[in-house]
Amino acid sequence: MKFGFAASFALILLAPSSFAQTLKRVAVQTPSAHDLADRLTEQGFDVLEGSVKAASLELVVSDASLVELERMGFAPTVLEIGRPYSEIQAAQSPNDVVPAGYPTGAQILASMTASANAFPAICQLVDLTVTLGMPTTVEGRHLYACKISDNVATDEDEPTALVLCGSHCRELAVHVIGLDTITKLTTLYGSNPSITAAVDGYEIWVLPNANPDGYDYVFNVDNLWRKNRHVFGGGTGVDLNRNYNFGWTSACAGSTVVSDDTYKGPSTASEAEVKTIKALQDRERFTKVLDYHSFGSETLWGYLCWTHPWASTLQAEAIQISLASSYGGAERAPSAHGEQWMDPLANHGTSAYLTEVGAQFQPTFASAQANEVPDAWGGTQYVLARPITLSGHVTDSVSGAPLAAKVSYPGTAFVNGEKNGAEAAFGRYQSFLPAATTQVLFSAPGYASQQFGIAATATSAQVLDVALVKVTNATFYCTSKINSKGCAPQMDAFGNASASAGSGFTLSAFDVLNKKTGLLFYSTVGAAGIPLQGGHLCAKSPTKRTAVQNSGGSPTGTDCTGTFSFDFNVRIAAGTDPSLTAGANAWAQYWSRDGGFAPPNNTSLTNGATFTILP
């Protein structure tokens, strides 16, 4: 939401000449700096969160927004006027010494290329724009990442991790952090046990420069520039870390005014840079994501306006990342919604966080190497080594083929459209659970769902492979008498109305309370006089087993609530059902009731479902 001055603010910035003006970093003195910071952030001002003290704060402003601050009654002090960073870096060294400084965009790519060439077995340079079929940036650039893994040329069935840097292009230290991460993972592989374990166990993607157009602008025009370089009618640039889908429409998303430094864009994922990174995240379904920014020396977690049912767990993990980064456990809620790391957190069950490094945007290169880089490496190492609370694969119980299943948490109040699931290629899933017992439900169309109670701790790692069983459509009979909830079960259906010979079929009945008597029948159809054959009895008392024995089956099971399974292989191998062969039509039916042996008076079993047995 914008306050009343926003409209006039936008009108002031409509003059094209203002687009070329460099930005300024200013300080504002106020007795309630934190409250003012919140209010100015809501209005679209670029408040430097790490600068907010008890009685002062800093902002990056345009000439027009500086005027607005003055109109609000403040007297900002100009601390810095934007200029090409190349000039600043050159001034930091004696005239007769070529400075070792921050790399240009071309030098970042050259460094990534050199690492891939030097370690081809474990490091691969990936042109994400080409590989993912994404558009180039507005200035025609591509996004690149290094993929690092022990079998780097193969898409392995193993967890994945992303280290992302530079969405806000003026934050120069984080680009160096990305390059340093690549260097350490490659040069120390085979000699450092923890690094070797990470590279062997993960596919690690490192993207050092997520905003290449903006980075070039910082070096050549304005070192305070934050956004990309997308030109609109009322201004230039989108804040890439406000342009992601999750939470983009919420009250806590970025600004809707084009000229603001926190402009969230005209629509979700409108920018080529965001489209590309989002496509990578959706393809890889990263297990872990760490997004580096500056500054603030703290780790961000969870949501800003919305609630997350595991907020305390997310906060505790952020504290651990902060401690590992030498930031003393400092953490906070994020600055807005629509941030990059929130998408995988909400959509893929990812352990995702943002760390603000250091105490300024552009420390000297020597200072960044001595401080920000090693601090961040501590956090990266912690994240890569952190156990995955629950992981495994979801497959078809007969073929073993991977399933793109849904993973949900019955009884846990996710209310913002969050989701999780197993990816299609390998059926792999991950879930970072709280230190408690959590119900986890695995489901897929055409399969019977399975639910587990997972008891986790803050450091536990459990592997649970789930084989889902195909189900067929069925009808049933039940009564609504005393102790019965009535006819409210749900029966999942085959998508193709068929069953594989040997696969079995499953009927899932819900809301059948107090272990009511139930009976599952099947038989072949089309031959006159063939009685019901086989069956599956659910009954508390052995006296109830006569029912299934009379229909040619064997009594198994003791609980009529839940899932009923029957394997065709068992009956075929026993030779008791010669008509139950591939190509035959079969019939299945389930009924349950309150008690007794026979169906209630004046009732009969409902029609069953028919299906074809496949080879």
N, C-alpha and C positions, 0 to 999 in steps of 0.2 A: 504494500500500500504506500502511496506517495502523499506527502502533506501538500497543503494548498499552494505552496510556491512552485511546485513542480512544473506547472504549465508555463509560467513565465520563464522559468529556467530553461525549458526546452526552446522557447521562442528566441531567447537570447542567442542560443547556440546554432540557430538556423543559418547564420551568415557563413558562407563557404570559407571566408578568410580565417574563421576561428578554428577550422579543422587543422590548419597548419601550425597553430600556436603550440608551443611546448608547454608541458605541465609544470607545476610547482609543488614542492613538498613544504607544508606549513605546519606550525604548531599553534594550538589553541589552549589558553589557560582558562580553567573553569573549576569551581569547587566540587562539581559533580561530574567528573569526566566520564565515568562508566555509563551513567544515564544518558549523557549527551552522545556518547559513542553509539549507543543503541538507537537513539532517535535519528542521528545523522545517517547511520547505516540503512535504516528503514527508508530514508528519503533518497537513497541512491548515492550518497557520498562514499568516496573511497577512503574509509577509515583504516588506518594501519593498526590492526588489532594488537600486535606486539608492542605498540607504542603507548597504549592506554595506561596511564598511571592514575593515582588518586586525584590529582588536580590538573592534569594536562593530557593532551592527546595530539597525534599527528594525522594529517590527511594529505593525499595527493589531489590537487585541484586544478581545474582549468581557470582561465581568467574569469569566465562567467560564474563558475561556482565559488570562486574567491569573493566576487562581488556579493553573492548570496549570503555567504558567511558574515560579511560585514553588515549587510542589511539586517541580519538576525541579531546584531548587537555585539558580535565578537570582533576582536582585533587580532587577526592571525599574524603570526610572525613568519616571514618567508625564510625557510632554512636552505632550500636548494631550488635552482631553476634547471629544468631538464635540458640536456644537451647530449650530443653523441657520446656514447660510452667510450668509444675509441679514443676520444680526446681526453677523457678522464683517466683512462688506463695509461695513456702515453705520458701524462703529467705525473704519474706516480713513480717514475723511474728517472734516473739521471739521463741527460741528453745523450751520453755516450754509451748507454747500456740499452740493449733491446729488451724490453720487459717480457718476462714470462707471465702471461696473463690469461684472462678468460678467452677461450677459443671463439672464433666466429662460427656461424652456422655451418659453413663449408668445412671448417676444421673439426667440428663435432662429427660430421659425417665421415670425414677422412679417418678420424680416430676409430670410429666404429668399424669401418672397412678394414683398417689395419689389424684390429683384434680378430675379425673373422678370417682374414688371410693367415694370421699367425697361428690360429688354433682352429683349423677347419673341422676337426673331429668333434669339437664341443661348442663351437660358436658359429652362428650363421647370421649374416646380415639379411634382413627381410624388408623389402620395399612394401610396406603395408598398403599404400595406395594402389599399387598394381595387383598385389596378391589378393586383396579383398575386393577389388573392383570398385574402389571409392573415387570420388572426384578429387582433383587437385585443390590446393588452397586457392584463394582468390588471386594470389600472385603467381600461381602455377607451380608451387612446390609440392613435394611428396613428404609423407611421414615415414620414418624408418625406425626399426627396432632391431636389437640383437636378441636372437633366441639362443639360449645356452642350456645344453643338456648333454648327457653322456652319449646318446645316439641322436645327434642333433638333426640329421637328415630324415629321421623317422618320426611320424606322429605316434608317440608311444602312449600306452595306457598307463598314465601316471598323473599325479596332481600337477597343477600349473600355478605359477605365481607371476605377478606383474609388479615391476617397479617403474613408476611413471614420474616424470620430472618436466617442469617447465611450462605448464599450462598458462601461468602468468609469466610472461617473457622477461620482465625486469628482474626477476628473482634469480640472479646469475649463479649463485652458489649451487643451486639444485641441479643445474645442467652438469656441473662438474661432479656432483654426487652420482649422477647417472653414469658418466664415463668411468668414474672410479669403481662403481659396482661391477661394470663389465670387466675392467682390468683385474680386479681381485678374484672374480669368479673364474677367470681363464688362467691367469698366471699362477695362482695358488692351488689350482686343481691337481690332485694327486699327491700334494705335499701337506696340505692342511686338511685334517680329517673332517672337520665340520663343513668346510666348503665342498670337499669331495662328496660327502653324503648328500648335500643339498643339490649338487649338479647331477648326481646319479639318481636321486629320488624324485626330482621335479623337472618340468620344463619351465625355465625361468625366462621371462621376457623383460627386457630393459629398454625403455623408450626415453632417451635423455632430453629430447627437444620436441615437446608436444605442440609448440606454437612457433613454427619456423619463420613465418612472415613477421610476426611481432618481434621475434628475437633479432631479426635483421634490422628492424626499425629502431630498436633499442641501441644497437651498435652505431647506426649511421645518422640517427635524427634525435631521439629523445629517450634518455636512459630511464625515465619514469613511466614509460608506456606499459600498460598491463594487458590490453585486449588483443584480439587478432586485428587484421587490417581490412575487414569487410566494410565497404563504403555504403552508407545509406543516405537517404535524403536529408536526415537531420543530424548526421554525425558519422563517426567512423568507429567500427570495432564492436565485437561481442565478447563479453567475459566468458571464456570457454568453460570456466568452472562454475557457471550458472546455467549452462545450456543443455545439461543432460536430462533425461526423461523423468527420473523419479523425483517427485515433489516439485516439478517445474511450474505447475499450476497453483501451488499452495501460496498462502499469504506470506510465507517466509522465503519465497524464491527471490531471484534478483530483480533489478529495476526494469521497468518497462519503458524508460526514457532512453532513447538511442544515445544521447550524449553522455549519459552517466558511465562511469568507469565500471559499474557493476551491471550494465545492460545484459539481460539474459537472452536476447535474441528474439526474432519474430515468431519462432515456433521451437518446439523441442527438437534437439539435434539438428538444427538448421545449418550448422557450420560443418565444413568438410573435415576439419580436425576432429570434431566430436563424432561425426558419422563414422570415421575411420576407427577411432578408439572403441566406440561402442560396438562396431562390427567385430572387432577383435575380441572384446569381452564376451559377446554373445556366442562367438564360435568356440572360444577356449573355456568358457565357464570357469574362470579363475578360482582356484581354491583360496588364494591369498592375494591381496592387493595392498600396496603401500604407495601412497601418493605424496610426493615431497613438494613443499612450498616454503616460502620464507616471508615474514619472520615471526618469532614468538617463543621458540624453545618449548614446544608443547605438542601433545598429540590430540587430535580431534576424533570424536566418535559419535555414533548414533544420529539422531535427528535434532532439528532446532525447535520447530513448533509441534511436531507430531510425537506420539509416544511409541516406544518400542518395548515389547513385553520383557525383553531381556536386557534392559538398559543398564542394570547394575553389572551384568556380566561384561557388556561392551565397555563400560567405564573402567572396570578392573583390568581388562586387557589393555586399554589405552594407557593406564598407569604403568603397566609392565613395559610397554614399548617406550614410553617416555623415560623410564628408569634406564633401560638399555641404551637409550640415546644420550645419556648423561644430562637429562633435563629434570631430574629429581622427582619424577612422577607428575609433573605439571600436565594437566589435561583440561579440556573444555568441550562444550557442545560446538557444532560447526557454525560457520558464519551465515549459511543460507542453505536452502534446498536447491536441488538441481546440480549438486556437485558430483564430480566424476565417480568417486569411490562409493557413493550411495547406491548407484545403479546395481553393481554386483552384490553389495550387501543385501539389498532388498529382493533381488531377482534370481540369485544363484546360490544363496547360502554361503556366500564368501565371507571370510574374515578380512574386512576392509577398513582401513584407517588412513587418516591424513596427518602427517607430521610437519609442523612449522619449525624450520631449523634456524638457529642463530638469533641475532639481535639486530640485523639490518639487511636490506635488500642486496647490497653490493659491497660486502667487505672486500678488502684487497684480496687478490688471488692467493697470495701467500697466507693470509689469515684464513681464507676458506679451506685451503689445504690442511692447515694446522688445526682447525677447530670444527667447522661445519661438516667436512668430509668424514673424519673419524667418528664424530658423534652419530651421524646418520648411519654409518656402517654398523655401529653397534645395534641400532634399531632394526636394520635389515637382517642382520644375522639372527636376531631374536625371532623375527617373524618367520624366517625360513625354517628355523629349528622347532618352532612351536608345534606341539602335537595337534593332529586333526581329531576333534572329539569323536566324531562318528563318520565313517566312510565305508565304501564298498561298491558293489555293483548290483543292479537290478536286471534280471534276465528272465527269459521264458523257461518254465520249469522242465520242458521236454527238449527243445532244441538248443537251449543255452544261449540263444541269440540275445543281444543286449536290447533293453527296452528303454524308451524315453518316458520314464515314469514320473509321476508327481510325488513329491515328498512333502507331507504336511504334518501339522502338529495339533491333533484334536485336544481341545481344552486350553490351548494357548491363544490369547487374543491378539492375533495379527489383524489390524483393521485398516491398513493403508495399501492394500493390494499386493502385499509381499507374496512371493512364491519361491519355491525351490523345486528341484527335480534332478533326475538322472539324465545325462546327455545321451544322445542317440548313438554315437559312434561306439562307445564301450559300455554304456549303461552305468558309468561312474557317477557317483554323487558324493557330496560332502555336507556336513552339518556341524556347526559349532554351537554346542548346547550349554545351558547353564549348569552349575554344580547342583544338580537335583535329579529327580526322575522325571523324564519327559516322554510323553506318548508320541511316537513317530509312526505315521501311516504311509504306506507305499501303495500306490494305485495306478492303474493304466486302463484305458478303454479295452473291454473284452476280457479282463482278468479280474479274479477275485482279489480284493484288497487284503493286505496283511498289516497288522498293527503290533508294535513292540513298545514296551516300557524300557527306556534306556536310562540307567543310573550312571550319571557322569560326575566327574570332579573337574577342578580347574585345570588339571594337567593330564586327564585320562585320554586314551586313544583306543577306540574300539573299531573293529572291522566287522561289518554285518553285511553279508551277501544275501540278497533276497531273491528267491525264485518264485515268480508269480505263476499261478495256474489259470489256464483259460477257463472261461465259464460259459454256460449255455443258458438260454432263456428258459424259464419254467414258470408254471403257475402253481398255486397251492391252496389248501383250505385251512382256515383257522376260525375259531370262534372268539367272541368277545365276552367271555363269562368271567366269573370271579378269578382274580389273579392273572388275567390275561390282558395284554395291552391291545389285542385285536389284530386285524389284518393289515399290518403296516410294514411287512418286509420289503426288501429291495432285491431284485434278481438281475444281475448283470448279464449281458447278452453277447454272443459271438458277433463280431462285425460282419462275418461272412456266413453266418448260420450253418457252420460246419464244425466238426471236431476231428482231430487227428487220431487215427487208430493208435492206441498205446498212450495217448496223452492224458486220458481221463477227462472228466468234466467236473465243474464245481458249481454248486448252487450256494449263494450267499444269502442267508436269511437273517434279518435284523428285527429287533423289537419282539422276538419270541421269548417271553420272560419266564423265569423260574423253571427252566429246563423242561419245557413241555414235551410230551411224546411227539415224535415226528418220524416220517417214513419217506424215503426217496426210492422211487421205482424207475426202472428203465426196461425197455423191450424193443425188439425189432417190430416194424410195422409192415403191412402189405401182405402178410400171410395169414389166412383165416385160421382162427382157433389157437394161435400161439399165445400162451398166457404171459402175464408179467413175469419177467425173469430178473433175478438179482435184486439188489436194493441195499440200502444203508439205513440202519435203524439207530435212532437216538432215543435212549430211554434210561431212566434212573433205575428201574427195577428189571431183573432178569426175566420176570414173568411177561414182560412186554415183548420179548424177543420172538415169541411164537408168530407174530405178525409177519416179520421179515422171513422167517424160516418157511412159512407157508407159501411165500411168493418166490421161493427158490434162491434166496440170498443168504448171506451170513451176517450175524449180528455184530456190529462194531459201533463204537462211540457211546458216549454217556451224556452228551449235552446237546439239546436241540437249539441252542443259541449259537450262531456263528456260521461256520463254513462247512459244507458237506461235499466230500470229494469221492470220486469213483474212478478207478484206473481200468481202462479197457484191457490192458495187457494181462491183468490178473485173471479176468474172466476168460479171455482167449486161451491163455496158457493152461488153464484148468480144464479146457475142453468142454465146459458146461454150457457154452453159448455158441453153438456152431453157426448160427445165423448172424452172429455179431462179427461181420467182416467188412473189409474196405469196400465202399460203395453202397453198403446197405443203408437204408433209412432207419433211424432210431427214434425212440420216443422217451421222454423223461418227464417225471412229475414228482412234486414234493407236497406233502400235506402235514400239518401239525394241528393239535387241538389241546384242550385243557386236561383231559385225563381219560382213563378207561382204555379199552382195547379197540372196539369198533368205532367207525365214524359216527357222529351224532345221527339220531333218527331223522328221516326225511331229507338226508343230504347225500351227495355223492362227490367223488373226487372231480375236480375241475379238469378241463382239457389240458393236456400236456403240450410241451414244445417238441417239434420234430426237427431233426438235423441230419446231415449226411456224414458218415464216417469216411474220412479221407485216408488214402494209403499212407 
